[in-house]
Amino acid sequence: MISNSERHFINHWIEQKSGPKWKYYFQFTFAWTVVSFLVIFFLTKLFTNAWETGGRNLIFLLIGLSFIAGFLATHFTYFLSEKRFTKILKREENKGEQKII
C-alpha cells in the first residue's frame, strides 16, 4: 500500500522528470547555485576577513564554488529521487505478484 506521502512524491517526481533531463539540471543547478552563493557569501563575510585580502578575485572563486555545489546538489537530488521512485515501484510490483501467488 502506497502512503499519501509516497503518492505525493510519485506524482511530483513524474511531473519533474517528464521533460528532458538537461532542463531539470539547468533549472535546479541555477537555483542551487544562487542559494549556495548566498550562503557562502554571508558565511565568509561573517567569519573571515577574506574580502579584505582576497579582493575582486574572491567573488569569482565563490561563483565557481557555488556552481559546483549547485550542480552536485542537483545531481544527488535527481539520483536519490530516482532511486526512491524505483524502490517504491518495485515494492508495489512485488506486492502485486505476491497476491497472485
Backbone atoms as SQL, in Angstrom:
CREATE TABLE atoms (id INTEGER PRIMARY KEY, chain TEXT, resi INTEGER, resn TEXT, atom TEXT, x REAL, y REAL, z REAL);
INSERT INTO atoms VALUES
  (1, 'A', 1, 'MET', 'N', 0.841, -1.177, 0.000),
  (2, 'A', 1, 'MET', 'CA', 0.000, 0.000, 0.000),
  (3, 'A', 1, 'MET', 'C', 0.888, 1.243, 0.000),
  (4, 'A', 2, 'ILE', 'N', 0.605, 2.119, -0.890),
  (5, 'A', 2, 'ILE', 'CA', 1.379, 3.357, -1.006),
  (6, 'A', 2, 'ILE', 'C', 0.782, 4.389, -0.050),
  (7, 'A', 3, 'SER', 'N', 1.640, 4.984, 0.766),
  (8, 'A', 3, 'SER', 'CA', 1.174, 6.009, 1.699),
  (9, 'A', 3, 'SER', 'C', 0.902, 7.306, 0.937),
  (10, 'A', 4, 'ASN', 'N', 0.250, 8.240, 1.618),
  (11, 'A', 4, 'ASN', 'CA', -0.062, 9.523, 0.982),
  (12, 'A', 4, 'ASN', 'C', 1.203, 10.289, 0.614),
  (13, 'A', 5, 'SER', 'N', 2.213, 10.227, 1.478),
  (14, 'A', 5, 'SER', 'CA', 3.458, 10.951, 1.176),
  (15, 'A', 5, 'SER', 'C', 4.165, 10.323, -0.026),
  (16, 'A', 6, 'GLU', 'N', 4.121, 8.994, -0.137),
  (17, 'A', 6, 'GLU', 'CA', 4.730, 8.332, -1.292),
  (18, 'A', 6, 'GLU', 'C', 3.954, 8.642, -2.573),
  (19, 'A', 7, 'ARG', 'N', 2.643, 8.670, -2.481),
  (20, 'A', 7, 'ARG', 'CA', 1.828, 9.010, -3.643),
  (21, 'A', 7, 'ARG', 'C', 2.119, 10.449, -4.103),
  (22, 'A', 8, 'HIS', 'N', 2.232, 11.346, -3.146),
  (23, 'A', 8, 'HIS', 'CA', 2.567, 12.734, -3.466),
  (24, 'A', 8, 'HIS', 'C', 3.953, 12.811, -4.111),
  (25, 'A', 9, 'PHE', 'N', 4.913, 12.078, -3.550),
  (26, 'A', 9, 'PHE', 'CA', 6.260, 12.054, -4.115),
  (27, 'A', 9, 'PHE', 'C', 6.243, 11.518, -5.545),
  (28, 'A', 10, 'ILE', 'N', 5.523, 10.420, -5.783),
  (29, 'A', 10, 'ILE', 'CA', 5.473, 9.823, -7.119),
  (30, 'A', 10, 'ILE', 'C', 4.880, 10.807, -8.123),
  (31, 'A', 11, 'ASN', 'N', 3.774, 11.436, -7.757),
  (32, 'A', 11, 'ASN', 'CA', 3.157, 12.415, -8.666),
  (33, 'A', 11, 'ASN', 'C', 4.091, 13.587, -8.945),
  (34, 'A', 12, 'HIS', 'N', 4.729, 14.068, -7.893),
  (35, 'A', 12, 'HIS', 'CA', 5.659, 15.195, -8.040),
  (36, 'A', 12, 'HIS', 'C', 6.864, 14.794, -8.892),
  (37, 'A', 13, 'TRP', 'N', 7.407, 13.614, -8.666),
  (38, 'A', 13, 'TRP', 'CA', 8.604, 13.186, -9.388),
  (39, 'A', 13, 'TRP', 'C', 8.301, 12.914, -10.860),
  (40, 'A', 14, 'ILE', 'N', 7.146, 12.331, -11.141),
  (41, 'A', 14, 'ILE', 'CA', 6.765, 12.105, -12.541),
  (42, 'A', 14, 'ILE', 'C', 6.644, 13.440, -13.270),
  (43, 'A', 15, 'GLU', 'N', 6.072, 14.427, -12.607),
  (44, 'A', 15, 'GLU', 'CA', 5.957, 15.755, -13.206),
  (45, 'A', 15, 'GLU', 'C', 7.327, 16.386, -13.423),
  (46, 'A', 16, 'GLN', 'N', 8.224, 16.243, -12.441),
  (47, 'A', 16, 'GLN', 'CA', 9.547, 16.846, -12.532),
  (48, 'A', 16, 'GLN', 'C', 10.381, 16.242, -13.656),
  (49, 'A', 17, 'LYS', 'N', 10.309, 14.941, -13.831),
  (50, 'A', 17, 'LYS', 'CA', 11.172, 14.308, -14.821),
  (51, 'A', 17, 'LYS', 'C', 10.477, 14.077, -16.161),
  (52, 'A', 18, 'SER', 'N', 9.304, 14.673, -16.350),
  (53, 'A', 18, 'SER', 'CA', 8.570, 14.474, -17.596),
  (54, 'A', 18, 'SER', 'C', 9.273, 15.116, -18.789),
  (55, 'A', 19, 'GLY', 'N', 10.005, 16.175, -18.565),
  (56, 'A', 19, 'GLY', 'CA', 10.718, 16.843, -19.650),
  (57, 'A', 19, 'GLY', 'C', 12.112, 16.281, -19.828),
  (58, 'A', 20, 'PRO', 'N', 12.888, 16.937, -20.665),
  (59, 'A', 20, 'PRO', 'CA', 14.278, 16.488, -20.853),
  (60, 'A', 20, 'PRO', 'C', 15.099, 16.650, -19.570),
  (61, 'A', 21, 'LYS', 'N', 16.055, 15.764, -19.421),
  (62, 'A', 21, 'LYS', 'CA', 16.894, 15.769, -18.218),
  (63, 'A', 21, 'LYS', 'C', 17.730, 17.047, -18.130),
  (64, 'A', 22, 'TRP', 'N', 18.163, 17.572, -19.276),
  (65, 'A', 22, 'TRP', 'CA', 19.011, 18.765, -19.244),
  (66, 'A', 22, 'TRP', 'C', 18.240, 19.968, -18.718),
  (67, 'A', 23, 'LYS', 'N', 16.930, 20.031, -18.967),
  (68, 'A', 23, 'LYS', 'CA', 16.144, 21.152, -18.445),
  (69, 'A', 23, 'LYS', 'C', 16.039, 21.082, -16.928),
  (70, 'A', 24, 'TYR', 'N', 15.874, 19.872, -16.419),
  (71, 'A', 24, 'TYR', 'CA', 15.845, 19.693, -14.971),
  (72, 'A', 24, 'TYR', 'C', 17.164, 20.152, -14.369),
  (73, 'A', 25, 'TYR', 'N', 18.262, 19.670, -14.949),
  (74, 'A', 25, 'TYR', 'CA', 19.586, 20.036, -14.438),
  (75, 'A', 25, 'TYR', 'C', 19.827, 21.540, -14.561),
  (76, 'A', 26, 'PHE', 'N', 19.446, 22.144, -15.654),
  (77, 'A', 26, 'PHE', 'CA', 19.659, 23.574, -15.859),
  (78, 'A', 26, 'PHE', 'C', 18.893, 24.381, -14.820),
  (79, 'A', 27, 'GLN', 'N', 17.617, 24.068, -14.667),
  (80, 'A', 27, 'GLN', 'CA', 16.769, 24.818, -13.749),
  (81, 'A', 27, 'GLN', 'C', 17.244, 24.697, -12.302),
  (82, 'A', 28, 'PHE', 'N', 17.474, 23.477, -11.860),
  (83, 'A', 28, 'PHE', 'CA', 17.814, 23.288, -10.459),
  (84, 'A', 28, 'PHE', 'C', 19.270, 23.615, -10.156),
  (85, 'A', 29, 'THR', 'N', 20.163, 23.452, -11.122),
  (86, 'A', 29, 'THR', 'CA', 21.544, 23.875, -10.897),
  (87, 'A', 29, 'THR', 'C', 21.595, 25.383, -10.707),
  (88, 'A', 30, 'PHE', 'N', 20.847, 26.110, -11.512),
  (89, 'A', 30, 'PHE', 'CA', 20.803, 27.572, -11.355),
  (90, 'A', 30, 'PHE', 'C', 20.259, 27.945, -9.977),
  (91, 'A', 31, 'ALA', 'N', 19.170, 27.306, -9.581),
  (92, 'A', 31, 'ALA', 'CA', 18.555, 27.629, -8.285),
  (93, 'A', 31, 'ALA', 'C', 19.500, 27.302, -7.124),
  (94, 'A', 32, 'TRP', 'N', 20.101, 26.122, -7.145),
  (95, 'A', 32, 'TRP', 'CA', 21.020, 25.742, -6.076),
  (96, 'A', 32, 'TRP', 'C', 22.289, 26.594, -6.094),
  (97, 'A', 33, 'THR', 'N', 22.711, 27.035, -7.274),
  (98, 'A', 33, 'THR', 'CA', 23.879, 27.914, -7.351),
  (99, 'A', 33, 'THR', 'C', 23.607, 29.232, -6.643),
  (100, 'A', 34, 'VAL', 'N', 22.433, 29.799, -6.864),
  (101, 'A', 34, 'VAL', 'CA', 22.074, 31.058, -6.197),
  (102, 'A', 34, 'VAL', 'C', 22.037, 30.874, -4.687),
  (103, 'A', 35, 'VAL', 'N', 21.395, 29.812, -4.246),
  (104, 'A', 35, 'VAL', 'CA', 21.309, 29.553, -2.806),
  (105, 'A', 35, 'VAL', 'C', 22.708, 29.332, -2.217),
  (106, 'A', 36, 'SER', 'N', 23.521, 28.532, -2.897),
  (107, 'A', 36, 'SER', 'CA', 24.876, 28.259, -2.418),
  (108, 'A', 36, 'SER', 'C', 25.707, 29.532, -2.356),
  (109, 'A', 37, 'PHE', 'N', 25.584, 30.371, -3.378),
  (110, 'A', 37, 'PHE', 'CA', 26.349, 31.613, -3.390),
  (111, 'A', 37, 'PHE', 'C', 25.973, 32.488, -2.205),
  (112, 'A', 38, 'LEU', 'N', 24.686, 32.632, -1.951),
  (113, 'A', 38, 'LEU', 'CA', 24.257, 33.471, -0.832),
  (114, 'A', 38, 'LEU', 'C', 24.758, 32.936, 0.501),
  (115, 'A', 39, 'VAL', 'N', 24.691, 31.638, 0.680),
  (116, 'A', 39, 'VAL', 'CA', 25.161, 31.037, 1.935),
  (117, 'A', 39, 'VAL', 'C', 26.668, 31.227, 2.089),
  (118, 'A', 40, 'ILE', 'N', 27.421, 30.898, 1.055),
  (119, 'A', 40, 'ILE', 'CA', 28.881, 31.029, 1.122),
  (120, 'A', 40, 'ILE', 'C', 29.283, 32.494, 1.300),
  (121, 'A', 41, 'PHE', 'N', 28.622, 33.378, 0.575),
  (122, 'A', 41, 'PHE', 'CA', 28.943, 34.808, 0.660),
  (123, 'A', 41, 'PHE', 'C', 28.762, 35.329, 2.080),
  (124, 'A', 42, 'PHE', 'N', 27.604, 35.066, 2.667),
  (125, 'A', 42, 'PHE', 'CA', 27.354, 35.599, 4.001),
  (126, 'A', 42, 'PHE', 'C', 28.201, 34.914, 5.070),
  (127, 'A', 43, 'LEU', 'N', 28.505, 33.640, 4.896),
  (128, 'A', 43, 'LEU', 'CA', 29.382, 32.981, 5.860),
  (129, 'A', 43, 'LEU', 'C', 30.799, 33.528, 5.796),
  (130, 'A', 44, 'THR', 'N', 31.291, 33.809, 4.594),
  (131, 'A', 44, 'THR', 'CA', 32.638, 34.378, 4.504),
  (132, 'A', 44, 'THR', 'C', 32.657, 35.814, 5.020),
  (133, 'A', 45, 'LYS', 'N', 31.565, 36.537, 4.839),
  (134, 'A', 45, 'LYS', 'CA', 31.509, 37.901, 5.373),
  (135, 'A', 45, 'LYS', 'C', 31.477, 37.897, 6.905),
  (136, 'A', 46, 'LEU', 'N', 30.779, 36.921, 7.465),
  (137, 'A', 46, 'LEU', 'CA', 30.643, 36.881, 8.920),
  (138, 'A', 46, 'LEU', 'C', 31.881, 36.371, 9.635),
  (139, 'A', 47, 'PHE', 'N', 32.494, 35.333, 9.104),
  (140, 'A', 47, 'PHE', 'CA', 33.508, 34.626, 9.876),
  (141, 'A', 47, 'PHE', 'C', 34.945, 34.811, 9.393),
  (142, 'A', 48, 'THR', 'N', 35.171, 35.491, 8.280),
  (143, 'A', 48, 'THR', 'CA', 36.545, 35.690, 7.806),
  (144, 'A', 48, 'THR', 'C', 36.745, 37.130, 7.361),
  (145, 'A', 49, 'ASN', 'N', 37.988, 37.457, 7.191),
  (146, 'A', 49, 'ASN', 'CA', 38.300, 38.754, 6.603),
  (147, 'A', 49, 'ASN', 'C', 38.848, 38.549, 5.189),
  (148, 'A', 50, 'ALA', 'N', 38.393, 37.482, 4.540),
  (149, 'A', 50, 'ALA', 'CA', 38.876, 37.131, 3.206),
  (150, 'A', 50, 'ALA', 'C', 38.549, 38.215, 2.184),
  (151, 'A', 51, 'TRP', 'N', 37.506, 38.987, 2.427),
  (152, 'A', 51, 'TRP', 'CA', 37.135, 40.029, 1.470),
  (153, 'A', 51, 'TRP', 'C', 38.172, 41.147, 1.446),
  (154, 'A', 52, 'GLU', 'N', 38.826, 41.363, 2.547),
  (155, 'A', 52, 'GLU', 'CA', 39.857, 42.399, 2.585),
  (156, 'A', 52, 'GLU', 'C', 41.140, 41.921, 1.915),
  (157, 'A', 53, 'THR', 'N', 41.456, 40.631, 2.043),
  (158, 'A', 53, 'THR', 'CA', 42.693, 40.121, 1.463),
  (159, 'A', 53, 'THR', 'C', 42.488, 39.522, 0.075),
  (160, 'A', 54, 'GLY', 'N', 41.284, 39.004, -0.193),
  (161, 'A', 54, 'GLY', 'CA', 41.032, 38.326, -1.470),
  (162, 'A', 54, 'GLY', 'C', 40.707, 39.276, -2.609),
  (163, 'A', 55, 'GLY', 'N', 40.090, 40.383, -2.294),
  (164, 'A', 55, 'GLY', 'CA', 39.755, 41.366, -3.305),
  (165, 'A', 55, 'GLY', 'C', 38.707, 40.877, -4.295),
  (166, 'A', 56, 'ARG', 'N', 38.839, 41.362, -5.529),
  (167, 'A', 56, 'ARG', 'CA', 37.846, 41.080, -6.562),
  (168, 'A', 56, 'ARG', 'C', 37.894, 39.626, -7.024),
  (169, 'A', 57, 'ASN', 'N', 39.039, 38.992, -6.945),
  (170, 'A', 57, 'ASN', 'CA', 39.150, 37.605, -7.402),
  (171, 'A', 57, 'ASN', 'C', 38.362, 36.633, -6.527),
  (172, 'A', 58, 'LEU', 'N', 38.131, 37.016, -5.296),
  (173, 'A', 58, 'LEU', 'CA', 37.391, 36.143, -4.392),
  (174, 'A', 58, 'LEU', 'C', 35.959, 35.916, -4.884),
  (175, 'A', 59, 'ILE', 'N', 35.354, 36.917, -5.476),
  (176, 'A', 59, 'ILE', 'CA', 33.982, 36.764, -5.959),
  (177, 'A', 59, 'ILE', 'C', 33.910, 35.713, -7.061),
  (178, 'A', 60, 'PHE', 'N', 34.918, 35.658, -7.920),
  (179, 'A', 60, 'PHE', 'CA', 34.934, 34.645, -8.982),
  (180, 'A', 60, 'PHE', 'C', 35.128, 33.242, -8.402),
  (181, 'A', 61, 'LEU', 'N', 35.929, 33.143, -7.382),
  (182, 'A', 61, 'LEU', 'CA', 36.115, 31.873, -6.692),
  (183, 'A', 61, 'LEU', 'C', 34.801, 31.414, -6.053),
  (184, 'A', 62, 'LEU', 'N', 34.092, 32.344, -5.417),
  (185, 'A', 62, 'LEU', 'CA', 32.820, 31.997, -4.793),
  (186, 'A', 62, 'LEU', 'C', 31.767, 31.598, -5.826),
  (187, 'A', 63, 'ILE', 'N', 31.753, 32.252, -6.962),
  (188, 'A', 63, 'ILE', 'CA', 30.810, 31.882, -8.023),
  (189, 'A', 63, 'ILE', 'C', 31.120, 30.475, -8.524),
  (190, 'A', 64, 'GLY', 'N', 32.386, 30.163, -8.710),
  (191, 'A', 64, 'GLY', 'CA', 32.782, 28.831, -9.151),
  (192, 'A', 64, 'GLY', 'C', 32.415, 27.767, -8.141),
  (193, 'A', 65, 'LEU', 'N', 32.710, 28.025, -6.875),
  (194, 'A', 65, 'LEU', 'CA', 32.350, 27.075, -5.815),
  (195, 'A', 65, 'LEU', 'C', 30.837, 26.896, -5.720),
  (196, 'A', 66, 'SER', 'N', 30.120, 27.979, -5.890),
  (197, 'A', 66, 'SER', 'CA', 28.661, 27.906, -5.824),
  (198, 'A', 66, 'SER', 'C', 28.097, 27.092, -6.975),
  (199, 'A', 67, 'PHE', 'N', 28.672, 27.255, -8.167),
  (200, 'A', 67, 'PHE', 'CA', 28.209, 26.483, -9.316),
  (201, 'A', 67, 'PHE', 'C', 28.460, 24.990, -9.101),
  (202, 'A', 68, 'ILE', 'N', 29.628, 24.657, -8.595),
  (203, 'A', 68, 'ILE', 'CA', 29.950, 23.253, -8.327),
  (204, 'A', 68, 'ILE', 'C', 29.002, 22.685, -7.261),
  (205, 'A', 69, 'ALA', 'N', 28.770, 23.445, -6.203),
  (206, 'A', 69, 'ALA', 'CA', 27.852, 22.995, -5.150),
  (207, 'A', 69, 'ALA', 'C', 26.437, 22.850, -5.692),
  (208, 'A', 70, 'GLY', 'N', 26.008, 23.780, -6.546),
  (209, 'A', 70, 'GLY', 'CA', 24.673, 23.708, -7.137),
  (210, 'A', 70, 'GLY', 'C', 24.508, 22.505, -8.040),
  (211, 'A', 71, 'PHE', 'N', 25.527, 22.224, -8.852),
  (212, 'A', 71, 'PHE', 'CA', 25.454, 21.059, -9.736),
  (213, 'A', 71, 'PHE', 'C', 25.430, 19.764, -8.938),
  (214, 'A', 72, 'LEU', 'N', 26.281, 19.667, -7.921),
  (215, 'A', 72, 'LEU', 'CA', 26.321, 18.448, -7.105),
  (216, 'A', 72, 'LEU', 'C', 25.009, 18.242, -6.349),
  (217, 'A', 73, 'ALA', 'N', 24.440, 19.320, -5.826),
  (218, 'A', 73, 'ALA', 'CA', 23.161, 19.204, -5.123),
  (219, 'A', 73, 'ALA', 'C', 22.067, 18.734, -6.078),
  (220, 'A', 74, 'THR', 'N', 22.060, 19.254, -7.287),
  (221, 'A', 74, 'THR', 'CA', 21.077, 18.839, -8.286),
  (222, 'A', 74, 'THR', 'C', 21.272, 17.380, -8.669),
  (223, 'A', 75, 'HIS', 'N', 22.504, 16.998, -8.886),
  (224, 'A', 75, 'HIS', 'CA', 22.793, 15.630, -9.302),
  (225, 'A', 75, 'HIS', 'C', 22.383, 14.631, -8.219),
  (226, 'A', 76, 'PHE', 'N', 22.753, 14.907, -6.971),
  (227, 'A', 76, 'PHE', 'CA', 22.415, 13.993, -5.888),
  (228, 'A', 76, 'PHE', 'C', 20.910, 13.959, -5.637),
  (229, 'A', 77, 'THR', 'N', 20.249, 15.082, -5.762),
  (230, 'A', 77, 'THR', 'CA', 18.800, 15.112, -5.606),
  (231, 'A', 77, 'THR', 'C', 18.125, 14.275, -6.674),
  (232, 'A', 78, 'TYR', 'N', 18.566, 14.410, -7.918),
  (233, 'A', 78, 'TYR', 'CA', 17.998, 13.641, -9.013),
  (234, 'A', 78, 'TYR', 'C', 18.247, 12.146, -8.794),
  (235, 'A', 79, 'PHE', 'N', 19.474, 11.808, -8.459),
  (236, 'A', 79, 'PHE', 'CA', 19.845, 10.410, -8.260),
  (237, 'A', 79, 'PHE', 'C', 19.055, 9.777, -7.117),
  (238, 'A', 80, 'LEU', 'N', 18.965, 10.456, -5.979),
  (239, 'A', 80, 'LEU', 'CA', 18.258, 9.903, -4.826),
  (240, 'A', 80, 'LEU', 'C', 16.750, 9.836, -5.060),
  (241, 'A', 81, 'SER', 'N', 16.196, 10.807, -5.756),
  (242, 'A', 81, 'SER', 'CA', 14.768, 10.781, -6.057),
  (243, 'A', 81, 'SER', 'C', 14.435, 9.652, -7.020),
  (244, 'A', 82, 'GLU', 'N', 15.277, 9.450, -8.014),
  (245, 'A', 82, 'GLU', 'CA', 15.058, 8.363, -8.964),
  (246, 'A', 82, 'GLU', 'C', 15.176, 7.007, -8.264),
  (247, 'A', 83, 'LYS', 'N', 16.120, 6.898, -7.352),
  (248, 'A', 83, 'LYS', 'CA', 16.299, 5.657, -6.593),
  (249, 'A', 83, 'LYS', 'C', 15.077, 5.380, -5.712),
  (250, 'A', 84, 'ARG', 'N', 14.576, 6.404, -5.049),
  (251, 'A', 84, 'ARG', 'CA', 13.384, 6.249, -4.210),
  (252, 'A', 84, 'ARG', 'C', 12.167, 5.872, -5.054),
  (253, 'A', 85, 'PHE', 'N', 12.037, 6.503, -6.211),
  (254, 'A', 85, 'PHE', 'CA', 10.920, 6.240, -7.122),
  (255, 'A', 85, 'PHE', 'C', 10.916, 4.778, -7.566),
  (256, 'A', 86, 'THR', 'N', 12.067, 4.283, -8.014),
  (257, 'A', 86, 'THR', 'CA', 12.127, 2.893, -8.473),
  (258, 'A', 86, 'THR', 'C', 11.929, 1.916, -7.309),
  (259, 'A', 87, 'LYS', 'N', 12.408, 2.266, -6.122),
  (260, 'A', 87, 'LYS', 'CA', 12.230, 1.406, -4.949),
  (261, 'A', 87, 'LYS', 'C', 10.746, 1.263, -4.609),
  (262, 'A', 88, 'ILE', 'N', 10.010, 2.359, -4.635),
  (263, 'A', 88, 'ILE', 'CA', 8.578, 2.310, -4.342),
  (264, 'A', 88, 'ILE', 'C', 7.848, 1.478, -5.388),
  (265, 'A', 89, 'LEU', 'N', 8.175, 1.709, -6.659),
  (266, 'A', 89, 'LEU', 'CA', 7.502, 0.966, -7.727),
  (267, 'A', 89, 'LEU', 'C', 7.809, -0.527, -7.654),
  (268, 'A', 90, 'LYS', 'N', 9.058, -0.893, -7.372),
  (269, 'A', 90, 'LYS', 'CA', 9.411, -2.315, -7.245),
  (270, 'A', 90, 'LYS', 'C', 8.708, -2.957, -6.056),
  (271, 'A', 91, 'ARG', 'N', 8.630, -2.237, -4.951),
  (272, 'A', 91, 'ARG', 'CA', 7.950, -2.760, -3.769),
  (273, 'A', 91, 'ARG', 'C', 6.481, -3.037, -4.073),
  (274, 'A', 92, 'GLU', 'N', 5.828, -2.113, -4.740),
  (275, 'A', 92, 'GLU', 'CA', 4.419, -2.302, -5.082),
  (276, 'A', 92, 'GLU', 'C', 4.240, -3.399, -6.126),
  (277, 'A', 93, 'GLU', 'N', 5.193, -3.501, -7.028),
  (278, 'A', 93, 'GLU', 'CA', 5.143, -4.560, -8.042),
  (279, 'A', 93, 'GLU', 'C', 5.282, -5.930, -7.378),
  (280, 'A', 94, 'ASN', 'N', 6.182, -6.045, -6.416),
  (281, 'A', 94, 'ASN', 'CA', 6.370, -7.315, -5.694),
  (282, 'A', 94, 'ASN', 'C', 5.148, -7.661, -4.852),
  (283, 'A', 95, 'LYS', 'N', 4.488, -6.672, -4.275),
  (284, 'A', 95, 'LYS', 'CA', 3.269, -6.936, -3.511),
  (285, 'A', 95, 'LYS', 'C', 2.177, -7.464, -4.426),
  (286, 'A', 96, 'GLY', 'N', 2.094, -6.925, -5.632),
  (287, 'A', 96, 'GLY', 'CA', 1.105, -7.394, -6.605),
  (288, 'A', 96, 'GLY', 'C', 1.359, -8.823, -7.027),
  (289, 'A', 97, 'GLU', 'N', 2.619, -9.207, -7.183),
  (290, 'A', 97, 'GLU', 'CA', 2.967, -10.575, -7.555),
  (291, 'A', 97, 'GLU', 'C', 2.661, -11.541, -6.413),
  (292, 'A', 98, 'GLN', 'N', 2.868, -11.128, -5.179),
  (293, 'A', 98, 'GLN', 'CA', 2.625, -11.994, -4.036),
  (294, 'A', 98, 'GLN', 'C', 1.142, -12.288, -3.868),
  (295, 'A', 99, 'LYS', 'N', 0.285, -11.343, -4.209),
  (296, 'A', 99, 'LYS', 'CA', -1.146, -11.553, -4.085),
  (297, 'A', 99, 'LYS', 'C', -1.638, -12.576, -5.106),
  (298, 'A', 100, 'ILE', 'N', -1.015, -12.616, -6.262),
  (299, 'A', 100, 'ILE', 'CA', -1.420, -13.549, -7.320),
  (300, 'A', 100, 'ILE', 'C', -1.053, -14.971, -6.932),
  (301, 'A', 101, 'ILE', 'N', 0.088, -15.142, -6.309),
  (302, 'A', 101, 'ILE', 'CA', 0.581, -16.483, -5.950),
  (303, 'A', 101, 'ILE', 'C', -0.135, -16.986, -4.766);
